Amino acid sequence: MNIAVLHTIAGLHRHSGGTSTVVPALCESLGVSGAIVHLAAQNFSRQAEDNILPDTKYVNTHLIPAVHIQKWRISFSPYFKAEISDLCKKQHIQIVHDNGLWLPTNHVAADVSRKRGLPLVIQPHGMLEPWALSYRAWKKQLAWRLYQRRDLQTAALLVATSRQEADGFRRVGLRNPVAVIPNGVDLPVWKERSISGDGAHYALFLSRIHPVKGLMNLVAAWSQVRPDGWRMVVAGPDEGGYRAEVEAAVRKAGIEKSFQFVGSVASAEKEKCYREADLFILPSFSENFGMVVAEALSYGVPVITTRGAPWEGLVTHRCGWWVDIGVEPLTDALREAVEMSDAERQDMGKRGRRFVEAEFSWPMIAEKMLAAYRWILGQGAKPDTIC
């Protein structure tokens, strides 16, 4: 019997961050693997193309009208509860899988699952990591006391994308079963990377321009190394005007000629960025997974990231640098990376591609999630992903 699952998420807008990309991809992979998948999300836009939507052949997506009040930073839908409750009843949903924390939609999903007697799976997507908890902490402390702790404690299963994230669940006192299942990545067609004939190279940062991403440390490290013939390309949406602060730091360091900000990039532009990059850098303070790391590796780009992201595999598979958070470790890794030969970096990139192929393909991830669902429903043995 095919499992009927309802995934819920606050929104799928293209500029909402990695979760709005990962959740549709997971839903689509579950559908391809035989599950009956419904995906419910708030919709703040009149243009459907503003949202990242899975293939309609595999996922039934329900965009529920919502409003966003920019002045108060409030987003809500008065219809969300009724809509997902109705979906659970009419579509014979067996499991509710909620994505994210802290928002009214998350509490609604937990409330509906309890009232309908359905097992609840919660996937925080890094929102219980220490840095995330400290950001706008008073609001989260209030939500924790009012509903979030109870919602988490009553979940049948929590999903972590890494052992590091699972350990974080235990640190805040959660004792539920935890499935450690990483995010997947769509593997692009492999193309052998060409070596630049003019000696020009570029490093890529591709993510939200936000304080958690460690861009100020990157500016400081780049200003110390000042690699000859290299350009640093920063791609991604600006959040809260933070890009202006980073640009000011770049000017103050006198490195504006080698730093380029290109803003948000669409899918074709994003692929071009990866294919042309010689090095990928994500100097984050905290990442529950770091989807862009997996994407960069899938294109054969060696990666520098911090221990704030769960990417020890960069070291064990010899495809990048996994360094302590801070300017000095980042500087050392950057200097080593740019002083390598093109051939050495390309060999690292090939090892990275093999690493991703072996451990992060979406069909493999979907099968792990389905095994966890079957266990919850009493239809299968406890998978080794669950601790």
N, C-alpha and C positions, 0 to 999 in steps of 0.2 A: 504493500500500500504506500502510495506517495505521501510524503509529509506536507501538510499545508502550514506554511509559516507566514506570519505578518511581521515585516521589518518596519520600524518606526524611526523617524529622524526629524529633527527640527526643521531642516531645510536642505535643498539640493542646489542652491545657487552656486554658480561657477566660482564665485569669489569667496565662498564660505570656508575654504580650507580643505585639507586633505580628506576629512571624513565624508564630505559631499562627493568625492570621487571614489573612495574606497567602497562605500555602502552600495551604490548601484552596481559596481563591478562584482561584488560578492553576491548580490541578489541574482544577477544575470548568470553567474557561474553555478549557483544553486539550482536555478531553473534549467540550465543545460544538463545538470546532473540528475534531473528527474523530479525535483521538488516542485510543489505548487506554491509560487511565491507572490505575495502581495507586498507592495512598498508604499507606505503612507508618509507624506511630508507636507509641511506648510508651504504655501506658495505666496510669495510677496510680489511677484512680477506679473505683468499682463502678457509678457512674451515667454512662451513655453521654452524657447531656445535658450533662455537665460539659465535654465536648470540643466543639470547633468542627469540624463534619463537612461535607464537600461533598455535593452532591446525588448520591444513589446511582444515578441514571440515567446519570451521566457519569463517575463515579469509583468504583473498587472500593477501599474503605478497610479496612485491616487494623489493628485495635487489638491490640497485642501486650502481654500481661500483664507488669507491671513492679513494682518496689518502690521506695519512697522512704524513706530513713533521715534524718529531719529533723536529728537530733543531729549527724550528720557531714556533712550536706548532700550525700548521695550518692544518686543515682538510677541504677538499672540494670535490665536485663532479661536473664536468662540464656537467653531464647528468641530474642532479636532476630536473631542471626546465622543461626541455622538457618531461621528463618521467612523472612527476605528472600532467602536463598540458594535456598530451595525455590520462592519466588515467581518468581525469575529463571528457574529451570529450567522450571517448569510453565506459566508464562504467556508464555514466549518473549520475555522482556524484551530490548529492544535498547539502552536507555540507562538508567543509574542517575543520578538527579539528587538529590544530597544537600543538605540545607539546614542551615546553621549550622556551627559549629566547636567544637573543644575537648572534646566529650563522647565517651564510649565508642561511642555509636551512630554518630557521624561516622566514627570509625576503622573500625568494622565495615562500614559501607557501602562505604568505599574498599577494604577488604580483599576483600570479596565481589566487587566489580566487577573487581578485578585477577585473582582466581582464576578467574572465569568468562569472562574476556577481553572484558568489556563496557566501552564508553567511559563515563567518569565525568565528570559535571558537578557542580561544587561552587559553591554560592551562599552566601557567608558571612553575608549579611544584616547587614553593619556590624561583624562581629566581628573584623575586622582594622584597624578605625579606631584611631587613637592612644589615645583615651580608653578604649576597650574593652580594648586591650592592657595598659593600666596598671592596670586593675581586677583585683585578685587576680593580679597579674603573675607571681608565682613559680610558680603552678600552670600558667599558660599557657606560661611559658618551659620548664618541664619537659615539657609536652605537645608543644611545638614541637620539642624535641630528640628525643623518643621516637618520635613518629609524624606530628604535624600537618604539618610542613614537607614530608616525603616525600609524604604524601597529596595535598597541594596541588600539588606539583611534577609529580605523575604524572597529574593530571586532564587530560582532553581539552579542557576548557573551564571557565573561571571566569565567573561571572555577577555583574556589579556593577549596582546600581540607579542609579548616577550616574557621571559622569566623575570626580568627586571620589573616589568609592570605588575606581574603577579605578586612579587614580593611587596610591592607598594600596597596592594590590597590588604595583605596581612598586617602591614604596619599600621593601618588605620582601623584595625580590629575586625575585619571581615573574615569569616570562617567558612563561607560558602564553598562548594566545589568550584574550581577554576579551570577552564580549558585554556591552554597556552597554544594559540593558533595565530601565526603571523599573517599579515596582509599578503595578498598575492600581487603579481605584476603581469601585465600583458607583454609578452615577449615580442619585441619588434623583429623584423627581418634582419638577419645578421649581415652586415656589410663590413668588409675589411677596411680599417681606417687608413687613410693616406697620410703620409708624412709631409708636413709643410715644407715647400721648397725655399721659401723666403725667410725661414727661421721665426716666423710670427706664431705665437701660441696664445690660447686664452683659457682662463679658468672660469668656471660657471658656478654661481649661486642661483638656485631656482626654488623659491618658497615665498611665504608671506613675509613682507617687510615689517617685522614686529620685534619688540625687544627680546623675546624669548629665543630668537634665532641667532643671537650672538654677533650681529653684524659689526658692532663697534669693536669687538675683538679682532674681527677680520680686517677692518680698516687699520688698526694698530699693527697687526702682523704684516700686512702688505706694505705699510710705510717703512717697516724695518728691513724687509727683504728687498723691496723695489726690484723685482726680477726683470732683467733686461729682455725686451722683446715680448713681454707678456702683457695681456690685458685682462682685467677682472670685469666680467659681465654679471650684473645683478638683475635678475628677472623675477617678477612676481608682483602681486597687488600690494599697494600701500595700505597699512592699517593705522587709522587714527593719526595720520600725518607724520608717522615716524620716519618716512623716507627723507623728509626735509632735515631731520636731525642727523641722519647718516650722511647725507650730502654735505652738510655743514662740517662734519668731522673729516670727510674726504678733502674738502677745500683747505681746512686748517692744517692737515697733514701734508698738503702740497702734492697730492697724488691724483688730482682730478683728470690728468691726461691719460692715465691708465685705468681709470674706473669708469664704467659705463652703466647707466641705469636705463633699462629698456621697458619697464612696466610689465603689465600682465601679458602673457603669451598664450595664444590659442593653440590647438593641438598640432597643426602643421608647423607653426613657429617653434613650439616646444620641441618637437622632434629635431628640427634644424639646430636648435641650441645644443641638444645632447650630441648630435652627430658631429658637430664642429668643435666641441669642447675637448681639450686635452687633459683637463682635471676638473673634478667637481668638489666643491667645498660647502659643508653644512656645519657651521660652528655653534650649534644650538646649545643652550643651557639645559633643555629638556625636550625629549621626543619619546613618545610611547613606541614608535616604530621608525618613522622617517621614510615615508614612501618614496621620496625623491632619491634617496640613496639606492634603493632597489632599482628604480628606473634608470639612474645613471649607470649602474653596473650592467643592466640589461643591454645598454648600448655600447658596452666595452670601455667605459670611462672610469679610471681609478678615482677613488674617493678619499677625501680627508673629512672626518667628522669627529665629534667629541664623545666622551664616555657618558654624556647626557643622553645619547642615543644608543639603543641596544645592538650595536654592530661590531661585536667582538670578531665576527666572521671575517671582517676586513683583514685582520691579522692572521687568523688561522688559515685563510685561503689566499693570503699574500696578494690582495688586490686593493690595498689602501692603507690608511693610517687611522688608528683609533686612539685619540689622545686625550689627556686630561683637559678639563675646561680651563681656559685662560689664554692670555696673549702669548706667553713664552712657549708652551707646548705647540700651539698653533703655528708660531713662527718657525720653530724647528722643523715641523712636518712640511710646511710650505717650502722652506729652503731646500729640503731633501728632494721634494717632488719636482721642483723646477730645475734642479741641477741634474736630474736623471736624463738619460738619452731618450729620444722618441721611441726607440725600440724597446727600452726597458718599461716605459709607461704603457706601451701597447701590449706587452706581455702581461702586465698587471691587469689591464682591461679584459683580456681574453680569459684570464682566470676568474675575474669577477662575473663575466657572462656565464661561465660554467657553474659557478656557485649559485646564481639566481635560477638557472634552469633546473638545477637539482632540488632546490628547496622552496621556491616561491612561485611556482606556476599556479594559476587560478584553479584549474581542475583539481589539483592536489589539495589546495586549501578548502575548496568546496566539499570534497569527500571527508576531510577532517571535521568540518562543521556539521555535516549530515550525521556522522558517527556520534557526535556529541548530542545532537537532537534525538537520535534513536535511543541513546542511553537514558536521556531524561524521560522519554515516553515509555521506557521499559521494553523497547523493541530490540535491544542489542546490549552487548557486553560493554563494560566501562573502557573507553579508549585510553591509550597511554598518554594522550595529550592532557588528561584531566588529573589534577592534583588536589 
